[in-house]
C-alpha cells in the first residue's frame, strides 16, 4: 500500500479545507482498501476530491464500474475511517459519481506498479 509522506507534497486528489485536516483525511482514505484489487482507494484513483466546509466533509468518490459489487462496503469504510479523524460536529457526506468515468490513468504510480503496469 502507498505510504503518505510526512512532508507536504502534491495531494493525491483535490482538497479544499483546513490544512490541519488534510493529512489526517488523506491517511484515512489511504486506509480504505478496494477488496477486489487489494489496493487503497486513493491508489486506485477512486477519490475525485474532498472539501471541508460549512460543517461538512464532502468526499466525491467513484467506482471502477457502475456494477461494482463492493460499492456499499467501500462507502461505509470511507465513512468509518473519516469518523476516526474528523472532529466531532463535522458531518461526513460521501457522494458517488460516475462522471467523469474512472479509468486506469487515474491510478497512482504505486498502484500501477502493484498491478504490474
C-alpha positions as semicolon CSV with decimal commas, in nm:
position;residue;x (nm);y (nm);z (nm)
1;X;0,000;0,000;0,000
2;X;0,112;0,355;-0,072
3;X;0,252;0,547;0,225
4;X;0,181;0,916;0,268
5;X;0,495;1,116;0,335
6;X;0,504;1,332;0,646
7;X;0,626;1,629;0,447
8;X;0,381;1,833;0,241
9;X;0,356;1,716;-0,118
10;X;0,111;1,738;-0,402
11;X;-0,212;1,582;-0,277
12;X;-0,328;1,261;-0,447
13;X;-0,668;1,428;-0,509
14;X;-0,806;1,783;-0,494
15;X;-0,853;1,900;-0,135
16;X;-1,014;2,217;-0,009
17;X;-1,042;2,288;0,362
18;X;-0,839;2,345;0,676
19;X;-0,477;2,244;0,628
20;X;-0,477;2,074;0,970
21;X;-0,729;1,818;0,842
22;X;-0,570;1,746;0,504
23;X;-0,315;1,482;0,612
24;X;-0,548;1,305;0,857
25;X;-0,814;1,283;0,585
26;X;-0,560;1,161;0,327
27;X;-0,435;0,897;0,571
28;X;-0,791;0,786;0,650
29;X;-0,875;0,748;0,281
30;X;-0,550;0,561;0,216
31;X;-0,663;0,312;0,484
32;X;-0,972;0,218;0,279
33;X;-0,890;-0,076;0,054
34;X;-1,075;-0,182;-0,259
35;X;-1,110;-0,553;-0,174
36;X;-1,125;-0,658;-0,539
37;X;-0,788;-0,500;-0,618
38;X;-0,623;-0,516;-0,273
39;X;-0,523;-0,150;-0,315
40;X;-0,607;0,171;-0,135
41;X;-0,897;0,358;-0,297
42;X;-0,659;0,653;-0,328
43;X;-0,404;0,447;-0,523
44;X;-0,682;0,310;-0,744
45;X;-0,788;0,669;-0,816
46;X;-1,142;0,641;-0,683
47;X;-1,128;0,964;-0,480
48;X;-1,208;1,260;-0,704
49;X;-1,187;1,522;-0,430
50;X;-1,253;1,628;-0,072
51;X;-1,396;1,957;0,051
52;X;-1,426;2,054;0,416
53;X;-1,662;2,349;0,457
54;X;-1,984;2,453;0,628
55;X;-1,958;2,182;0,894
56;X;-1,921;1,901;0,642
57;X;-1,652;1,675;0,498
58;X;-1,768;1,613;0,141
59;X;-1,594;1,328;-0,042
60;X;-1,652;1,280;-0,413
61;X;-1,591;0,917;-0,496
62;X;-1,636;0,684;-0,792
63;X;-1,600;0,314;-0,854
64;X;-1,419;0,134;-1,133
65;X;-1,759;0,038;-1,278
66;X;-2,127;0,106;-1,215
67;X;-2,170;-0,265;-1,144
68;X;-1,902;-0,271;-0,871
69;X;-2,023;-0,529;-0,616
70;X;-1,837;-0,369;-0,322
71;X;-1,960;-0,010;-0,361
72;X;-2,162;-0,010;-0,038
73;X;-1,875;-0,162;0,161
74;X;-1,624;0,095;0,030
75;X;-1,859;0,386;0,109
76;X;-1,913;0,250;0,461
77;X;-1,537;0,207;0,509
78;X;-1,475;0,566;0,392
79;X;-1,729;0,694;0,644
80;X;-1,586;0,481;0,926
81;X;-1,224;0,585;0,861
82;X;-1,318;0,953;0,836
83;X;-1,516;0,935;1,162
84;X;-1,189;0,835;1,331
85;X;-1,006;1,152;1,226
86;X;-1,251;1,438;1,175
87;X;-1,357;1,648;1,472
88;X;-1,695;1,589;1,631
89;X;-1,956;1,813;1,480
90;X;-1,844;1,768;1,121
91;X;-2,086;1,573;0,905
92;X;-1,941;1,324;0,660
93;X;-2,103;1,313;0,317
94;X;-1,984;1,067;0,053
95;X;-2,108;1,147;-0,295
96;X;-2,084;0,869;-0,551
97;X;-2,039;0,996;-0,907
98;X;-1,999;0,833;-1,247
99;X;-1,875;1,131;-1,447
100;X;-1,601;1,151;-1,536
101;X;-1,580;0,776;-1,568
102;X;-1,293;0,606;-1,387
103;X;-1,000;0,492;-1,600
104;X;-0,670;0,321;-1,523
105;X;-0,489;0,653;-1,586
106;X;-0,627;0,771;-1,250
107;X;-0,419;0,512;-1,063
108;X;-0,117;0,630;-0,866
109;X;0,231;0,523;-0,974
110;X;0,234;0,287;-0,673
111;X;-0,099;0,140;-0,779
112;X;0,019;0,089;-1,135
113;X;0,339;-0,074;-1,011
114;X;0,138;-0,305;-0,784
115;X;-0,072;-0,408;-1,085
116;X;0,241;-0,464;-1,291
117;X;0,170;-0,178;-1,534
